[in-house]
Amino acid sequence: MRGYSSPSKTGVGEGVFEVEGVVKRINNSGEEQMLARTLLTRSLYVNGSVSNENDWGVLTAQYLDLGPAQIVGPGSILHLVQTNQPYLRTDGCSSDTLLTEARGQTDNDNQLGLRIWPVLNRTLPPSNLYAIRPKIDEHIWSFDDTKNQCGPRRNRSSICIRDKTDSRRRAPMDVIREGNSVRIPATAICPGHSGDCHIYVEHINLQKNSRLLIENDSRPVVLHMELPQGASPSPSGMSGGIQLGNNAQICGVNTGSDDSCNNRPERLVITASSGDSPQNCQPSQQQLKIQGVSLPSAMVSLPRGSVHLTGDTQLRGMIWSHAFCANGHQLKLTTTDIGSNQHLSMQAGELWEWKNSGFTGIGRTINRGILGTGIDTFRQW
């Protein structure tokens, strides 16, 4: 093998292989004589796929401040690095080096370093993996239990909606308020009764024991931490992110059930695909700040955003974000379904039809050259 030109940063595309052949003659005195050289250049379609659940990148980030994380269930911590220099040393693949580069600590898991897998020049999966037959809610939502800003003066609400082309906000009519819980029925969001429901939120700040319950059993719900295309700018005071206190909570619930979370992370997705990518853990756009069990079950897909722990956190799901910032707190990430104990990649892949879209996973991959995409060239001299 003389040379190999890899495909795009997604790991899928055209790879060009160069194979050189040499014919030599060695005489009785041991001297070599070059008789012929050949060079075969062949292009193949290279497809990288995650072969098993242990190789899935269940926690994936380009900037990684791992802290004392703990992964419960199969899966790897995928560190999308921009340079391979730290890993070229004699101890470059040791557990200590992997932990150091990911800013990890073994306080709760002495096998944590073995979970880390650095990958050079790879990008995060796009957010459109969570869109099959999307239905877009007609409003932009905001929730803030520290301010009551919408509705009549005598009955102000902490829940606001506005039209995409209007900055004036008002209280929604179809939500159900019971004590400190706000329930959003499936009939109150997105048109029709089928397809995946996409809701745009410009601000969520829950701190006072508030619970935001979203019915998502009949259709999955995707929360976008961004404005839809063509929307007017957000009013002042809108953060563009989600911040949840220790006693607050966002979770999916079943229609007609009590207020218990259904713990189906593949059916509640938090995503953002716009904005500037944060280079570190400094404040930026599209921040998801969580602690405790404020987000018990969800799939987090933030190619342009960041996840910040503001306290020790428990989450059932997977996290793909540009930056993950533990801030010294522990993330306990569970990667299996609560009912069948299947890996969440199976549940999510079936629901969102990933195979049909050509997505074969992100994590430790096996690359296969499947089909030639160009003309082979053969040179001899």
The 8 nearest C-alpha neighbors of each residue, nearest first, counted from 0:
[[1, 18, 2, 17, 19, 16, 3, 20],
 [2, 0, 17, 18, 19, 3, 16, 38],
 [1, 3, 17, 0, 16, 4, 18, 15],
 [4, 2, 16, 15, 5, 17, 14, 1],
 [3, 5, 15, 14, 16, 6, 2, 13],
 [4, 6, 14, 3, 7, 15, 13, 10],
 [7, 5, 12, 14, 13, 10, 11, 4],
 [8, 6, 9, 10, 12, 11, 5, 13],
 [9, 7, 121, 10, 122, 120, 6, 11],
 [8, 10, 7, 11, 121, 122, 6, 124],
 [11, 9, 8, 7, 47, 6, 46, 12],
 [10, 12, 46, 9, 45, 6, 47, 7],
 [13, 11, 6, 45, 44, 7, 14, 10],
 [12, 14, 44, 6, 43, 45, 42, 15],
 [13, 15, 5, 6, 43, 4, 42, 45],
 [14, 16, 42, 4, 3, 41, 43, 13],
 [17, 15, 3, 41, 40, 2, 42, 18],
 [16, 18, 40, 2, 1, 39, 0, 3],
 [19, 17, 0, 39, 1, 38, 16, 40],
 [20, 18, 38, 37, 1, 39, 0, 17],
 [21, 19, 37, 36, 38, 18, 22, 39],
 [20, 22, 36, 35, 23, 37, 19, 33],
 [23, 21, 35, 34, 36, 33, 20, 24],
 [24, 22, 33, 34, 32, 31, 21, 25],
 [25, 23, 32, 31, 26, 33, 34, 22],
 [26, 24, 31, 30, 29, 32, 23, 27],
 [25, 27, 29, 28, 30, 24, 31, 32],
 [28, 26, 29, 25, 30, 31, 24, 32],
 [27, 29, 26, 30, 25, 31, 24, 32],
 [30, 28, 26, 27, 25, 31, 24, 32],
 [29, 31, 25, 26, 28, 32, 27, 24],
 [32, 30, 25, 24, 23, 29, 33, 26],
 [31, 33, 24, 23, 34, 25, 30, 26],
 [32, 34, 23, 35, 22, 24, 31, 21],
 [33, 35, 23, 22, 32, 24, 36, 21],
 [36, 34, 22, 33, 21, 380, 37, 379],
 [35, 37, 21, 380, 379, 20, 22, 38],
 [38, 36, 379, 20, 378, 19, 380, 21],
 [37, 39, 19, 378, 18, 377, 20, 40],
 [38, 40, 377, 18, 17, 376, 19, 41],
 [41, 39, 17, 376, 375, 16, 38, 377],
 [40, 42, 375, 16, 15, 39, 43, 17],
 [43, 41, 15, 371, 373, 14, 372, 16],
 [44, 42, 371, 370, 368, 14, 372, 13],
 [43, 45, 13, 370, 369, 368, 12, 371],
 [46, 44, 368, 12, 367, 11, 13, 43],
 [45, 47, 11, 367, 366, 48, 44, 368],
 [46, 48, 366, 365, 364, 10, 11, 367],
 [49, 47, 364, 359, 365, 50, 360, 46],
 [50, 48, 364, 360, 51, 363, 362, 54],
 [49, 51, 48, 364, 365, 54, 52, 363],
 [52, 50, 53, 54, 49, 55, 74, 363],
 [51, 53, 54, 55, 73, 74, 342, 50],
 [54, 52, 74, 73, 51, 55, 75, 72],
 [53, 55, 363, 52, 362, 74, 75, 51],
 [56, 54, 362, 74, 52, 75, 57, 53],
 [55, 57, 362, 75, 77, 76, 58, 59],
 [56, 58, 317, 74, 55, 75, 318, 76],
 [59, 57, 76, 318, 56, 319, 317, 77],
 [58, 60, 77, 319, 56, 76, 78, 318],
 [61, 59, 321, 320, 322, 62, 63, 78],
 [60, 62, 79, 321, 322, 78, 63, 80],
 [63, 61, 322, 60, 279, 321, 323, 64],
 [62, 64, 323, 101, 65, 60, 322, 61],
 [65, 63, 324, 102, 325, 101, 323, 66],
 [64, 66, 103, 102, 63, 325, 101, 68],
 [65, 67, 103, 104, 325, 327, 68, 64],
 [68, 66, 104, 329, 106, 105, 103, 107],
 [69, 67, 330, 329, 66, 331, 65, 70],
 [68, 70, 331, 108, 330, 332, 71, 107],
 [71, 69, 332, 331, 333, 72, 68, 334],
 [72, 70, 333, 332, 334, 69, 73, 331],
 [71, 73, 334, 333, 335, 70, 74, 342],
 [74, 72, 53, 52, 334, 71, 342, 75],
 [73, 75, 53, 55, 57, 54, 56, 52],
 [74, 76, 56, 114, 54, 55, 57, 77],
 [77, 75, 115, 58, 56, 114, 59, 116],
 [76, 78, 59, 116, 56, 117, 115, 75],
 [79, 77, 117, 60, 80, 61, 116, 59],
 [80, 78, 61, 118, 117, 121, 60, 119],
 [79, 81, 119, 82, 118, 78, 61, 117],
 [80, 82, 120, 119, 79, 83, 61, 118],
 [83, 81, 84, 80, 119, 85, 120, 86],
 [82, 84, 86, 85, 87, 119, 81, 80],
 [83, 85, 86, 87, 82, 88, 91, 81],
 [86, 84, 87, 83, 91, 88, 82, 96],
 [91, 85, 87, 84, 83, 88, 92, 90],
 [88, 86, 84, 91, 85, 89, 83, 90],
 [87, 89, 91, 90, 86, 85, 84, 92],
 [88, 90, 91, 87, 92, 86, 93, 85],
 [91, 89, 93, 88, 92, 96, 86, 87],
 [86, 90, 92, 88, 87, 89, 93, 96],
 [93, 91, 90, 86, 96, 94, 97, 89],
 [94, 92, 90, 96, 95, 91, 97, 112],
 [93, 95, 112, 97, 96, 113, 98, 92],
 [96, 94, 98, 93, 97, 99, 112, 92],
 [97, 95, 99, 93, 98, 94, 91, 100],
 [96, 98, 94, 100, 99, 95, 112, 101],
 [99, 97, 103, 101, 95, 112, 96, 100],
 [98, 100, 102, 96, 101, 97, 95, 103],
 [99, 101, 97, 102, 98, 96, 103, 85],
 [100, 102, 98, 63, 103, 99, 64, 65],
 [103, 101, 99, 64, 65, 100, 98, 66],
 [104, 102, 66, 65, 98, 101, 67, 99],
 [103, 105, 67, 66, 106, 98, 102, 68],
 [104, 106, 109, 108, 107, 67, 111, 103],
 [107, 105, 67, 104, 108, 109, 68, 66],
 [108, 106, 105, 67, 69, 109, 68, 104],
 [109, 107, 105, 110, 111, 106, 69, 68],
 [108, 110, 105, 111, 107, 106, 112, 104],
 [111, 109, 108, 113, 112, 114, 105, 94],
 [112, 110, 114, 108, 113, 109, 105, 69],
 [113, 111, 94, 98, 114, 115, 110, 97],
 [112, 114, 111, 110, 115, 94, 116, 97],
 [115, 113, 75, 112, 111, 76, 116, 110],
 [116, 114, 76, 112, 113, 77, 75, 97],
 [115, 117, 77, 78, 76, 118, 114, 75],
 [118, 116, 78, 79, 77, 80, 115, 119],
 [119, 117, 79, 80, 78, 121, 116, 120],
 [118, 120, 80, 121, 81, 79, 82, 83],
 [121, 119, 81, 8, 80, 118, 122, 79],
 [120, 122, 8, 119, 9, 79, 118, 123],
 [123, 121, 8, 9, 124, 120, 79, 61],
 [122, 124, 302, 125, 121, 319, 320, 321],
 [123, 125, 122, 126, 302, 361, 128, 9],
 [126, 124, 127, 128, 123, 302, 272, 300],
 [125, 127, 128, 129, 272, 300, 270, 124],
 [126, 128, 129, 130, 125, 131, 124, 272],
 [129, 127, 126, 130, 125, 353, 351, 124],
 [130, 128, 127, 126, 351, 131, 221, 268],
 [129, 131, 127, 133, 128, 132, 195, 351],
 [132, 130, 133, 351, 129, 195, 194, 352],
 [131, 133, 194, 195, 130, 134, 193, 196],
 [134, 132, 195, 130, 194, 131, 196, 135],
 [133, 135, 196, 189, 195, 197, 194, 190],
 [136, 134, 197, 189, 196, 137, 133, 198],
 [135, 137, 189, 198, 138, 188, 197, 134],
 [136, 138, 135, 189, 162, 139, 163, 188],
 [139, 137, 162, 161, 136, 160, 140, 163],
 [138, 140, 199, 161, 160, 200, 162, 163],
 [141, 139, 160, 200, 159, 138, 199, 201],
 [140, 142, 202, 159, 203, 200, 201, 158],
 [143, 141, 203, 158, 157, 204, 202, 159],
 [144, 142, 204, 157, 145, 205, 146, 203],
 [143, 145, 157, 205, 146, 207, 206, 142],
 [144, 146, 143, 147, 206, 205, 207, 204],
 [147, 145, 144, 143, 148, 157, 156, 142],
 [148, 146, 157, 156, 155, 149, 144, 145],
 [147, 149, 146, 155, 156, 157, 150, 159],
 [150, 148, 169, 156, 170, 155, 159, 147],
 [149, 151, 155, 170, 169, 156, 154, 152],
 [152, 150, 154, 153, 155, 149, 156, 170],
 [151, 153, 154, 155, 150, 149, 148, 156],
 [154, 152, 151, 155, 150, 156, 149, 147],
 [155, 153, 151, 152, 150, 156, 149, 147],
 [154, 156, 150, 147, 149, 152, 151, 148],
 [157, 155, 147, 149, 158, 150, 148, 170],
 [156, 158, 147, 143, 144, 142, 146, 148],
 [159, 157, 142, 156, 170, 141, 143, 149],
 [160, 158, 170, 141, 169, 140, 149, 168],
 [161, 159, 140, 168, 139, 169, 138, 170],
 [160, 162, 168, 139, 138, 167, 169, 163],
 [161, 163, 138, 165, 164, 139, 137, 160],
 [162, 164, 230, 165, 231, 138, 139, 161],
 [163, 165, 231, 230, 162, 166, 229, 161],
 [166, 164, 162, 167, 163, 231, 161, 230],
 [165, 167, 234, 168, 161, 233, 231, 164],
 [168, 166, 165, 161, 169, 162, 234, 160],
 [169, 167, 161, 160, 159, 166, 149, 170],
 [168, 170, 149, 159, 160, 150, 161, 171],
 [169, 171, 159, 150, 149, 158, 160, 156],
 [172, 170, 173, 160, 159, 169, 174, 158],
 [171, 173, 174, 170, 175, 187, 169, 160],
 [172, 174, 187, 171, 175, 183, 184, 186],
 [173, 175, 183, 182, 172, 176, 171, 184],
 [176, 174, 182, 181, 183, 177, 173, 184],
 [177, 175, 181, 180, 182, 178, 174, 179],
 [178, 176, 180, 179, 181, 175, 182, 210],
 [177, 179, 180, 176, 181, 209, 210, 175],
 [178, 180, 209, 177, 210, 208, 181, 176],
 [181, 179, 210, 177, 178, 209, 176, 211],
 [180, 182, 176, 211, 175, 212, 210, 177],
 [181, 183, 212, 175, 174, 213, 211, 184],
 [182, 184, 213, 174, 212, 214, 187, 175],
 [185, 183, 186, 187, 214, 182, 213, 174],
 [184, 186, 214, 187, 188, 183, 215, 213],
 [185, 187, 184, 188, 189, 192, 190, 183],
 [188, 186, 184, 185, 173, 183, 174, 189],
 [187, 189, 186, 136, 185, 190, 184, 196],
 [190, 188, 136, 135, 196, 134, 191, 137],
 [191, 189, 134, 188, 136, 192, 135, 186],
 [192, 190, 193, 189, 134, 194, 186, 188],
 [191, 193, 190, 194, 186, 218, 189, 217],
 [194, 192, 191, 218, 195, 217, 134, 132],
 [193, 195, 132, 133, 134, 196, 218, 192],
 [194, 196, 133, 219, 218, 132, 134, 220],
 [195, 197, 220, 134, 189, 133, 135, 221],
 [198, 196, 221, 135, 220, 134, 136, 222],
 [199, 197, 222, 136, 223, 221, 135, 200],
 [200, 198, 223, 139, 222, 226, 225, 224],
 [201, 199, 140, 224, 139, 141, 202, 223],
 [202, 200, 239, 141, 225, 237, 224, 140],
 [201, 203, 141, 239, 237, 238, 240, 200],
 [204, 202, 241, 142, 141, 143, 242, 240],
 [203, 205, 143, 242, 243, 241, 142, 206],
 [204, 206, 243, 144, 143, 247, 244, 209],
 [205, 207, 244, 247, 243, 208, 204, 144],
 [208, 206, 209, 205, 247, 144, 246, 145],
 [209, 207, 247, 246, 206, 210, 179, 205],
 [208, 210, 247, 179, 207, 180, 205, 248],
 [211, 209, 180, 248, 247, 249, 212, 181],
 [210, 212, 249, 181, 180, 182, 248, 213],
 [213, 211, 182, 250, 251, 249, 181, 183],
 [212, 214, 251, 183, 252, 182, 215, 250],
 [215, 213, 252, 185, 184, 253, 251, 254],
 [214, 216, 219, 218, 217, 251, 220, 213],
 [215, 217, 253, 218, 214, 219, 254, 252],
 [216, 218, 215, 219, 185, 254, 214, 193],
 [219, 217, 215, 216, 195, 194, 193, 220],
 [220, 218, 266, 215, 195, 196, 267, 216],
 [221, 219, 196, 267, 215, 197, 266, 195],
 [220, 222, 268, 197, 269, 267, 196, 198],
 [223, 221, 269, 198, 199, 268, 197, 270],
 [224, 222, 199, 270, 225, 271, 198, 200],
 [225, 223, 271, 200, 240, 285, 239, 201],
 [226, 224, 223, 201, 271, 199, 239, 200],
 [225, 227, 199, 230, 228, 201, 224, 200],
 [228, 226, 230, 229, 225, 199, 163, 139],
 [227, 229, 230, 226, 163, 231, 225, 273],
 [228, 230, 227, 231, 163, 164, 226, 232],
 [231, 229, 163, 164, 228, 227, 226, 232],
 [230, 232, 164, 163, 165, 233, 229, 166],
 [233, 231, 230, 234, 166, 226, 164, 165],
 [232, 234, 237, 235, 231, 166, 201, 226],
 [235, 233, 166, 237, 236, 232, 167, 231],
 [236, 234, 237, 233, 238, 232, 166, 239],
 [235, 237, 238, 234, 233, 202, 239, 201],
 [236, 238, 202, 235, 239, 201, 234, 233],
 [239, 237, 202, 240, 236, 201, 203, 241],
 [238, 240, 201, 202, 285, 237, 224, 225],
 [241, 239, 285, 286, 238, 202, 224, 287],
 [240, 242, 203, 287, 204, 288, 202, 286],
 [241, 243, 288, 204, 287, 203, 289, 205],
 [244, 242, 205, 289, 247, 204, 206, 293],
 [245, 243, 206, 247, 246, 205, 290, 242],
 [244, 246, 291, 290, 247, 293, 243, 292],
 [247, 245, 208, 244, 293, 248, 207, 206],
 [248, 246, 208, 209, 244, 293, 210, 245],
 [249, 247, 293, 210, 294, 211, 250, 209],
 [248, 250, 211, 294, 210, 212, 293, 251],
 [251, 249, 212, 260, 213, 294, 248, 252],
 [250, 252, 213, 260, 214, 215, 212, 261],
 [253, 251, 214, 260, 261, 213, 212, 215],
 [252, 254, 216, 214, 256, 255, 215, 261],
 [253, 255, 256, 214, 252, 216, 184, 185],
 [254, 256, 253, 257, 252, 214, 184, 258],
 [257, 255, 253, 254, 258, 252, 259, 214],
 [256, 258, 259, 255, 253, 252, 254, 260],
 [257, 259, 260, 256, 252, 212, 182, 253],
 [260, 258, 257, 261, 252, 256, 253, 251],
 [261, 259, 252, 262, 251, 250, 258, 253],
 [260, 262, 252, 263, 251, 259, 253, 250],
 [263, 261, 296, 260, 264, 295, 251, 337],
 [262, 264, 261, 265, 266, 296, 267, 297],
 [265, 263, 297, 296, 266, 267, 316, 298],
 [264, 266, 347, 263, 267, 298, 297, 346],
 [267, 265, 219, 264, 263, 220, 215, 268],
 [268, 266, 297, 220, 264, 265, 221, 219],
 [267, 269, 221, 298, 297, 299, 222, 270],
 [270, 268, 222, 299, 221, 223, 300, 298],
 [269, 271, 300, 301, 223, 299, 224, 222],
 [272, 270, 301, 224, 223, 273, 225, 303],
 [271, 273, 303, 302, 126, 301, 270, 274],
 [274, 272, 271, 303, 225, 275, 302, 304],
 [273, 275, 303, 284, 276, 272, 285, 304],
 [274, 276, 303, 277, 284, 273, 283, 304],
 [275, 277, 303, 304, 278, 274, 321, 302],
 [278, 276, 279, 283, 275, 322, 304, 321],
 [277, 279, 276, 62, 280, 322, 281, 321],
 [280, 278, 277, 281, 62, 322, 324, 63],
 [281, 279, 324, 282, 322, 278, 277, 323],
 [280, 282, 279, 283, 277, 278, 324, 305],
 [283, 281, 280, 284, 286, 277, 279, 305],
 [284, 282, 277, 281, 286, 285, 275, 304],
 [283, 285, 286, 274, 239, 304, 275, 240],
 [286, 284, 240, 304, 239, 224, 305, 287],
 [285, 287, 240, 305, 284, 304, 306, 288],
 [286, 288, 306, 241, 240, 242, 307, 305],
 [289, 287, 242, 307, 308, 306, 241, 243],
 [290, 288, 243, 308, 309, 293, 242, 287],
 [289, 291, 312, 310, 309, 245, 311, 308],
 [292, 290, 312, 245, 293, 311, 313, 310],
 [293, 291, 295, 294, 313, 312, 290, 314],
 [292, 294, 248, 247, 291, 290, 295, 243],
 [295, 293, 292, 249, 296, 248, 314, 250],
 [294, 296, 314, 292, 293, 315, 313, 250],
 [297, 295, 264, 315, 262, 314, 316, 294],
 [298, 296, 264, 267, 316, 268, 299, 265],
 [297, 299, 268, 317, 316, 264, 265, 318],
 [300, 298, 318, 269, 268, 319, 270, 297],
 [299, 301, 270, 319, 320, 269, 302, 126],
 [300, 302, 320, 304, 270, 271, 303, 319],
 [303, 301, 321, 320, 304, 123, 272, 300],
 [304, 302, 276, 301, 272, 321, 273, 274],
 [305, 303, 301, 285, 321, 302, 286, 320],
 [304, 306, 322, 286, 320, 321, 323, 287],
 [305, 307, 287, 323, 286, 288, 324, 322],
 [308, 306, 288, 324, 325, 287, 323, 309],
 [307, 309, 325, 289, 310, 290, 288, 326],
 [308, 310, 290, 289, 307, 288, 326, 328],
 [309, 311, 290, 308, 328, 312, 291, 289],
 [312, 310, 329, 328, 290, 291, 330, 308],
 [313, 311, 291, 290, 330, 310, 292, 329],
 [314, 312, 331, 292, 291, 330, 332, 295],
 [315, 313, 295, 332, 296, 316, 333, 294],
 [316, 314, 333, 296, 332, 295, 334, 297],
 [315, 317, 297, 298, 264, 334, 296, 314],
 [316, 318, 57, 298, 58, 299, 319, 334],
 [319, 317, 299, 58, 57, 59, 320, 298],
 [318, 320, 59, 300, 299, 58, 60, 301],
 [321, 319, 301, 60, 302, 322, 305, 300],
 [320, 322, 60, 61, 302, 304, 303, 305],
 [323, 321, 62, 305, 320, 60, 61, 63],
 [324, 322, 306, 63, 305, 64, 60, 307],
 [323, 325, 64, 307, 326, 280, 306, 322],
 [324, 326, 308, 328, 327, 66, 65, 64],
 [327, 325, 324, 328, 308, 309, 66, 307],
 [326, 328, 325, 66, 329, 67, 308, 310],
 [329, 327, 311, 325, 310, 326, 308, 66],
 [330, 328, 311, 67, 68, 312, 331, 66],
 [329, 331, 68, 312, 313, 332, 311, 69],
 [330, 332, 313, 69, 70, 68, 312, 329],
 [331, 333, 70, 314, 315, 330, 71, 313],
 [334, 332, 315, 71, 72, 335, 70, 316],
 [333, 335, 72, 316, 343, 342, 315, 71],
 [336, 334, 342, 340, 343, 341, 333, 72],
 [337, 335, 340, 341, 338, 339, 343, 342],
 [336, 338, 340, 339, 335, 262, 263, 341],
 [339, 337, 336, 340, 341, 335, 262, 263],
 [338, 340, 341, 336, 337, 335, 342, 346],
 [341, 339, 336, 335, 338, 337, 342, 343],
 [342, 340, 335, 336, 339, 343, 345, 346],
 [341, 343, 335, 344, 345, 334, 336, 340],
 [344, 342, 346, 335, 345, 334, 336, 347],
 [343, 345, 347, 342, 346, 348, 52, 55],
 [346, 344, 348, 343, 347, 342, 349, 341],
 [347, 345, 343, 349, 344, 348, 350, 265],
 [346, 348, 265, 344, 350, 349, 345, 351],
 [349, 347, 353, 345, 351, 352, 346, 350],
 [348, 350, 352, 346, 347, 351, 345, 353],
 [349, 351, 347, 348, 352, 346, 265, 353],
 [350, 352, 348, 353, 349, 347, 129, 131],
 [353, 351, 349, 348, 355, 354, 350, 356],
 [352, 354, 348, 356, 358, 355, 351, 357],
 [355, 353, 357, 356, 352, 358, 359, 348],
 [354, 356, 353, 357, 352, 358, 351, 348],
 [355, 357, 353, 354, 358, 352, 128, 359],
 [358, 356, 354, 355, 359, 353, 352, 360],
 [359, 357, 353, 354, 356, 360, 355, 128],
 [360, 358, 48, 357, 49, 354, 353, 361],
 [361, 359, 49, 358, 48, 362, 55, 56],
 [362, 360, 56, 55, 49, 363, 359, 364],
 [361, 363, 56, 55, 54, 364, 49, 77],
 [364, 362, 54, 49, 55, 361, 365, 116],
 [365, 363, 49, 48, 47, 362, 366, 50],
 [364, 366, 47, 48, 49, 367, 50, 363],
 [367, 365, 47, 46, 364, 45, 48, 368],
 [366, 368, 46, 45, 369, 47, 365, 44],
 [367, 369, 45, 43, 44, 370, 46, 366],
 [368, 370, 44, 367, 45, 43, 371, 46],
 [371, 369, 44, 43, 368, 372, 45, 42],
 [370, 372, 43, 42, 373, 44, 369, 41],
 [371, 373, 43, 42, 44, 370, 13, 374],
 [374, 372, 42, 371, 375, 41, 43, 13],
 [375, 373, 376, 41, 372, 42, 371, 40],
 [374, 376, 41, 40, 373, 377, 42, 39],
 [377, 375, 40, 39, 374, 378, 41, 38],
 [376, 378, 39, 38, 40, 375, 379, 37],
 [379, 377, 38, 37, 39, 376, 380, 36],
 [378, 380, 37, 36, 38, 377, 35, 39],
 [379, 36, 35, 37, 378, 38, 34, 21]]
